[in-house]
């Protein structure tokens, strides 16, 4: 059997990998593993005519192993994700020939040409990149692009030239879902192209018609119709009035950060000392709770105690209603969240990322708090890593050596010199968390009403910044702000030397039992 037979299938293997992974990087890795395995097993194949059947059998088996290795999580929860991602006004330039050609793209093209024109001129992708994205040979892309140019006969004089330099929006989700990048892709995959982002930016502050969007985006109306139809289908845009479309999720802009810069610390000043001494008492008494501390110092644990105490404060005193996220087109409860912030006026941070799972020891969640007080970001664990860490804390070992090894690689577990494994994340059993909440109630109850009174007007003004048609989202994020104001206190206490800065290797995260 000649090894060069494999070269005939390289492109098809990569196309297969693209359909079974989340990104091009993963597809390249999977392709390499498939081809390497095929090359290794090729001497065992007796009949050359059976090669294709053999190839795809190997591909399927390697893909199954690859997916297990990637350790995709079963349940994912995120809140306020885009804190550290800011909009950059990149110098988006097009070659003069491309620029002039795009301005002539007004003639009606058949569907097979539309996507290539947009990807080449609007997203500024090369023929090779388009070929990879659409899984179509480069020669076919080149021919279709040539045909499209020939078919473009009308001038696009009404288009706004500056609109040909697209806006950029970072899009993520908050809520819950089960995404593995193959059968159920991550929702943002469907709406993260440049044209969709431009539409979402223009429709953020007010509703627009297809014709208006065509003029603003510098793209013929039938392209806009295609994208708007998809955005409606993907629950990203609504038809607010007949023929007028509006972005249907919160898009953070500088106005939110400016408002908080001007008002947040001022609103909390009367409570700064009272809350500090209350949290100090909680931290001192928490030393008597026999929970697993993950090797953290008491100075570092103060940050974690404060986060948990403010969870109690929000649940007991926040007047904003609890909002249940409505199911989306895929049946999961999540919502998009976008950002076009410049970075000049960052919002008050305190992001919460959580992954929960029912494992061998019941339900445990890995909660990560970041973007405040110089706390470093840490990714959340996958469900299998959570199980491995909990097994080690409770029983001293884990039978899932693969997940334990992945947790070691990511710093959640470290191996001591004597070979033993130590989890680096604190862990609260349910009864220990109940003990802590009892301490929080003991010391914060006398301050709860007063604190709520000081922040109520701040929250009311913050809620007014949100679009009127997004009041559920406004309630959701305003309620989260009630909790996030802990970051304002931390920054103030650090600035005034009341608390030590966190250790360089400290991550504010917790494994907690939610049974």
C-alpha positions in Angstrom: 0.0 0.0 0.0 1.5 3.3 -1.1 1.5 6.1 1.6 0.9 8.7 -1.1 -2.7 7.6 -1.4 -3.3 9.6 1.8 -2.4 12.9 0.1 -5.5 12.5 -2.0 -7.7 12.7 1.0 -6.0 15.5 3.0 -8.6 18.2 2.1 -11.5 15.9 2.7 -10.2 14.9 6.1 -9.8 18.6 7.0 -13.4 19.3 5.9 -14.6 16.3 8.0 -12.6 17.7 11.0 -14.2 21.2 10.5 -17.6 19.6 10.8 -16.6 17.9 14.1 -14.8 20.6 15.9 -15.4 24.1 17.2 -12.6 26.0 15.5 -10.0 25.9 12.7 -7.3 25.3 15.3 -9.1 22.3 16.7 -9.8 21.1 13.1 -6.1 21.2 12.2 -5.2 19.3 15.4 -7.9 16.6 14.7 -6.9 16.3 11.1 -3.3 15.7 12.1 -4.3 13.1 14.5 -6.5 11.3 12.0 -3.8 11.3 9.3 -1.1 10.2 11.7 -3.2 7.3 12.9 -4.1 6.3 9.3 -0.4 6.4 8.3 0.5 4.2 11.3 -2.3 1.7 10.7 -1.9 1.6 6.9 0.4 -1.4 6.7 -2.4 -3.5 8.2 -4.7 -2.8 5.2 -4.5 -5.6 2.7 -6.8 -4.3 -0.1 -6.3 -0.8 -1.5 -9.9 -0.6 -2.7 -10.9 -0.7 0.9 -8.9 2.3 1.8 -11.7 4.9 1.9 -13.9 2.7 4.2 -10.8 2.2 6.4 -10.0 5.9 6.4 -13.4 7.0 7.6 -13.6 4.3 10.2 -10.3 5.5 11.7 -11.5 9.1 11.4 -14.6 8.4 13.5 -12.7 6.5 16.2 -10.0 9.2 16.4 -12.7 11.9 16.6 -14.4 10.2 19.6 -11.2 10.1 21.5 -10.4 13.7 20.5 -13.7 14.9 21.9 -13.2 13.1 25.2 -9.7 14.6 25.4 -11.1 18.1 24.9 -13.3 17.5 27.9 -16.3 19.6 26.8 -18.4 20.7 29.7 -22.0 19.6 30.2 -23.3 22.7 31.8 -21.9 26.2 31.4 -23.0 29.4 33.2 -21.5 32.8 32.7 -22.3 36.2 33.8 -21.0 39.6 32.6 -18.3 37.9 30.5 -17.1 40.8 28.3 -15.6 42.8 31.1 -12.0 42.8 29.9 -12.7 42.7 26.1 -12.8 46.1 24.6 -13.6 47.5 21.2 -10.6 48.5 19.1 -11.1 50.9 16.2 -8.7 49.0 14.0 -7.3 50.6 10.9 -9.4 48.5 8.5 -7.9 49.0 5.1 -8.8 47.4 1.8 -6.6 47.4 -1.3 -7.8 50.0 -3.8 -8.8 47.4 -6.4 -10.9 45.6 -3.8 -12.4 48.8 -2.4 -13.6 50.0 -5.8 -14.9 46.6 -6.8 -16.9 46.4 -3.6 -18.6 49.7 -4.3 -19.8 48.3 -7.6 -21.4 45.3 -6.0 -25.1 46.3 -6.5 -26.2 43.8 -9.2 -28.3 40.9 -8.1 -26.1 37.8 -7.8 -27.2 34.2 -7.3 -26.7 32.7 -3.8 -23.5 30.8 -4.7 -21.8 34.2 -5.4 -23.2 36.2 -2.5 -21.3 34.6 0.4 -17.9 34.7 -1.5 -18.3 38.4 -2.3 -19.1 39.3 1.3 -16.3 37.2 2.7 -13.8 38.5 0.2 -14.6 42.2 0.2 -16.4 42.8 3.5 -14.7 40.4 5.8 -11.4 40.9 3.9 -10.7 37.1 3.7 -8.3 35.7 1.1 -9.3 33.0 -1.4 -7.5 30.4 0.8 -9.4 31.5 3.9 -12.7 31.5 2.1 -11.9 28.0 0.8 -11.2 26.8 4.4 -14.3 28.5 5.8 -16.7 27.1 3.2 -14.9 23.8 2.6 -14.8 24.5 -1.2 -11.6 24.1 -3.3 -9.6 27.2 -3.9 -10.0 26.9 -7.6 -13.8 27.0 -7.3 -13.6 30.1 -5.1 -11.3 31.8 -7.6 -13.6 31.0 -10.5 -16.8 32.2 -8.6 -15.1 35.4 -7.5 -14.1 36.1 -11.1 -17.7 35.4 -12.3 -19.1 37.6 -9.6 -16.9 40.5 -10.7 -18.0 40.0 -14.2 -21.7 40.1 -13.1 -21.3 43.3 -11.1 -22.6 45.9 -13.4 -24.4 48.6 -11.3 -22.8 51.4 -9.4 -23.3 51.6 -5.7 -23.3 55.4 -5.5 -25.8 55.6 -2.6 -23.6 53.6 -0.3 -21.8 55.4 2.5 -18.1 55.0 1.9 -17.2 55.1 5.6 -19.6 52.2 6.1 -17.2 50.0 4.2 -15.0 50.1 7.3 -17.0 47.7 9.5 -17.6 48.2 13.2 -16.5 45.5 15.6 -18.5 44.0 18.4 -17.5 41.3 20.8 -20.3 38.8 21.3 -20.7 36.1 24.0 -23.5 34.6 26.0 -24.6 34.4 29.6 -26.9 31.6 30.8 -26.6 27.9 30.4 -26.2 25.4 27.5 -24.6 22.2 26.4 -22.3 23.0 23.4 -19.7 20.7 21.9 -19.0 22.7 18.7 -20.4 19.9 16.5 -24.0 18.8 16.8 -24.8 21.9 18.8 -22.4 24.8 17.9 -21.8 27.7 20.3 -24.6 30.2 19.5 -22.2 33.1 18.6 -20.9 31.0 15.6 -24.0 31.9 13.6 -23.8 35.7 14.1 -20.2 36.7 14.4 -19.4 37.6 10.8 -18.6 41.2 10.1 -21.8 42.2 8.4 -24.0 40.7 11.1 -21.9 42.7 13.7 -22.4 45.9 11.8 -26.2 45.3 11.6 -26.3 44.6 15.4 -24.2 47.8 16.1 -26.5 50.0 14.0 -29.7 48.5 15.4 -28.5 48.8 19.0 -29.7 52.3 19.8 -32.7 52.5 17.4 -34.6 50.3 15.0 -33.7 50.5 11.3 -35.2 49.3 8.0 -33.4 47.0 5.5 -32.9 50.0 3.2 -31.3 52.1 6.0 -29.0 49.3 7.0 -28.0 48.8 3.4 -26.9 52.4 3.2 -25.1 52.4 6.6 -23.3 49.1 6.0 -22.4 49.9 2.4 -23.8 46.5 1.2 -26.7 45.8 -1.2 -30.1 45.3 0.5 -30.4 41.6 -0.5 -27.3 40.8 1.5 -28.8 42.7 4.5 -32.0 40.7 4.1 -30.1 37.4 4.3 -28.3 38.5 7.5 -31.3 40.0 9.1 -33.4 36.8 8.5 -30.6 34.8 10.1 -30.3 37.2 13.1 -34.1 37.0 13.7 -33.9 33.2 13.5 -31.0 33.2 16.0 -32.9 35.4 18.5 -30.4 38.3 18.1 -32.7 40.8 16.4 -36.5 41.5 16.6 -38.8 43.3 14.2 -39.7 46.1 16.6 -42.2 47.7 14.3 -43.2 46.6 10.8 -40.0 46.6 8.6 -37.9 48.1 11.4 -35.3 45.9 13.2 -33.7 46.2 16.6 -30.9 44.4 18.4 -32.5 42.2 21.0 -29.7 41.9 23.6 -27.6 44.2 25.8 -24.6 45.7 24.1 -22.2 47.3 26.5 -20.9 50.7 25.5 -18.9 53.4 27.4 -22.1 55.1 28.7 -22.4 52.4 31.4 -18.8 52.8 32.6 -19.1 56.6 32.6 -22.2 56.4 34.8 -20.5 54.1 37.3 -17.3 56.1 37.4 -19.3 59.2 38.3 -21.7 57.7 40.8 -20.7 54.3 42.3 -18.0 55.2 44.8 -19.8 58.3 45.8 -23.0 56.3 46.6 -21.0 53.8 48.8 -18.8 56.2 50.8 -21.1 56.3 53.8 -20.9 52.5 54.1 -17.2 52.0 53.4 -16.0 51.6 57.0 -19.1 49.8 58.3 -18.9 47.1 55.6 -15.2 46.7 56.0 -15.4 46.0 59.8 -18.3 43.7 59.2 -16.4 41.7 56.6 -13.3 41.6 58.9 -15.5 40.0 61.7 -16.8 37.5 59.2 -13.3 36.6 58.0 -12.1 36.2 61.6 -14.9 33.9 62.6 -14.7 31.9 59.3 -11.3 30.6 60.6 -13.3 28.3 62.8 -15.2 26.7 59.9 -13.5 23.4 59.0 -13.6 23.7 55.2 -10.9 22.8 52.7 -8.8 25.9 52.1 -6.8 24.9 49.1 -3.6 26.2 50.6 -4.8 29.8 50.5 -3.7 32.4 53.1 -6.2 34.2 55.2 -5.4 37.5 53.6 -6.3 36.0 50.2 -9.3 34.2 51.5 -10.7 37.6 52.7 -11.5 38.3 49.0 -13.4 35.1 48.7 -15.2 35.6 52.0 -16.3 39.0 50.8 -17.7 37.6 47.5 -19.7 35.0 49.4 -21.0 37.6 51.9 -22.2 39.8 49.1 -24.0 36.9 47.6 -25.9 36.7 50.8 -26.5 40.5 50.8 -27.9 40.4 47.3 -30.2 37.5 48.0 -31.5 39.2 51.2 -31.8 42.8 50.2 -31.7 43.4 46.5 -35.1 44.7 45.4 -34.6 44.0 41.7 -36.6 40.9 40.7 -34.9 37.6 39.9 -35.1 37.2 36.1 -35.3 33.7 34.6 -33.7 33.7 31.2 -36.1 32.6 28.5 -35.3 29.6 26.3 -33.7 30.4 22.9 -34.1 28.7 19.5 -32.0 25.7 20.7 -34.0 25.1 23.8 -31.4 26.3 26.3 -31.7 29.3 28.6 -29.1 31.9 27.6 -28.9 35.3 26.1 -26.3 37.1 24.0 -24.3 39.9 25.4 -22.2 42.3 23.3 -19.6 44.9 23.8 -18.5 47.9 21.8 -16.6 49.5 24.7 -13.4 51.5 24.0 -11.7 50.6 27.2 -11.5 54.2 28.3 -14.4 53.8 30.8 -14.4 50.2 32.1 -17.5 49.1 33.9 -17.3 48.0 37.5 -16.1 44.4 37.3 -17.0 41.3 39.2 -17.5 38.6 36.7 -18.8 35.2 37.8 -18.2 32.1 35.7 -19.6 28.8 36.9 -19.6 25.1 35.7 -21.8 22.7 37.6 -22.1 18.9 37.5 -23.6 16.0 39.3 -20.7 13.6 39.9 -19.8 10.7 42.2 -20.0 13.0 45.3 -23.2 14.7 44.4 -23.6 18.2 42.8 -20.5 20.4 42.9 -19.9 23.7 41.1 -16.7 25.5 40.2 -17.3 29.2 40.7 -14.7 31.7 39.5 -14.8 35.4 40.4 -12.6 37.8 38.6 -12.1 41.3 37.1 -11.9 43.1 40.4 -9.2 44.0 42.9 -6.3 42.8 40.7 -7.6 39.3 40.9 -6.3 37.2 38.0 -8.7 35.5 35.6 -9.0 31.7 35.7 -11.0 29.5 33.3 -13.7 27.4 34.9 -13.1 23.6 35.1 -15.0 21.2 32.9 -17.4 18.8 34.7 -14.9 15.9 34.7 -12.1 18.0 36.2 -14.6 19.1 39.0 -15.2 15.4 39.7 -11.5 14.6 39.9 -10.8 17.5 42.2 -13.6 16.8 44.5 -12.6 13.1 44.7 -9.1 14.1 45.6 -10.2 16.5 48.3 -12.8 14.1 49.9 -11.1 10.7 49.3 -7.4 11.5 48.6 -7.5 10.1 45.0 -9.3 10.1 41.7 -9.8 7.1 39.4 -10.2 9.5 36.5 -6.5 9.9 35.8 -7.1 11.6 32.5 -9.2 14.4 34.0 -6.8 14.7 37.0 -3.9 15.1 34.6 -5.7 17.8 32.7 -6.5 19.6 36.0 -2.8 19.4 36.9 -1.9 20.9 33.6 -4.3 23.8 34.2 -3.1 24.4 37.8 -6.2 23.2 39.7 -4.2 20.3 41.1 -0.5 20.3 42.0 1.7 17.3 42.7 3.8 17.5 45.8 7.4 16.2 46.0 6.2 13.0 47.7 3.9 12.3 44.7 0.7 13.2 46.5 -1.9 15.4 44.7 -3.2 18.6 46.3 -6.2 20.6 45.0 -5.5 24.3 44.8 -9.1 25.4 45.0 -11.0 25.9 48.3 -14.0 23.6 48.8 -17.3 24.2 50.7 -19.5 21.3 51.5 -23.2 22.3 51.9 -23.1 22.4 55.7 -19.9 24.5 55.6 -21.4 27.0 53.2 -24.5 27.2 55.5 -22.2 28.0 58.4 -20.6 30.8 56.4 -24.0 32.3 55.4 -25.0 32.3 59.0 -21.9 34.4 59.8 -22.8 36.7 56.9 -26.3 37.1 58.2 -25.1 37.8 61.7 -22.8 40.6 60.7 -24.5 42.1 57.6 -28.1 41.9 58.7 -27.7 45.1 60.8 -26.3 46.9 57.7 -28.5 45.4 55.0 -31.3 47.9 54.9 -29.0 50.9 55.1 -26.8 49.5 52.3 -29.8 48.9 50.1 -31.0 52.5 50.7 -27.7 54.0 49.6 -27.5 51.9 46.4 -31.2 52.0 45.3 -30.9 55.4 43.6 -27.7 54.3 41.9 -29.3 51.2 40.6 -32.4 53.1 39.4 -30.2 55.4 37.3 -28.2 52.5 36.0 -31.4 50.7 34.8 -32.5 53.7 32.8 -29.4 53.3 30.6 -30.8 50.1 29.1 -33.0 50.1 26.0 -36.7 50.1 27.0 -37.5 46.9 25.1 -34.8 45.0 27.2 -36.3 45.5 30.7 -35.8 41.9 31.7 -32.1 42.1 30.9 -32.0 45.5 32.6 -33.4 43.9 35.8 -30.9 41.0 35.4 -27.8 43.1 35.1 -28.9 45.7 37.7 -29.4 42.9 40.2 -25.9 41.7 39.3 -24.6 45.2 39.9 -25.9 45.1 43.4 -23.5 42.2 43.9 -20.7 43.7 41.8 -20.5 46.8 43.9 -18.3 44.7 46.1 -15.5 45.5 43.6 -15.9 49.2 44.4 -15.4 48.5 48.1 -12.3 46.3 47.4 -10.7 49.0 45.1 -11.4 51.6 47.8 -9.9 49.5 50.6 -6.8 48.6 48.5 -6.3 52.3 47.6 -6.5 53.3 51.3 -4.3 50.5 52.6 -6.9 48.7 54.6 -6.4 45.3 52.9 -3.3 43.6 51.3 -3.1 43.1 47.6 -3.9 39.5 46.6 -1.0 37.1 46.1 0.4 36.9 42.5 -0.8 33.3 42.2 -4.2 33.8 43.9 -7.4 33.0 42.0 -10.7 33.8 43.6 -12.5 30.5 43.0 -14.4 27.9 44.9 -15.7 24.4 44.7 -19.1 24.3 46.4 -21.6 21.6 47.0 -25.1 22.6 45.8 -27.0 19.5 46.8 
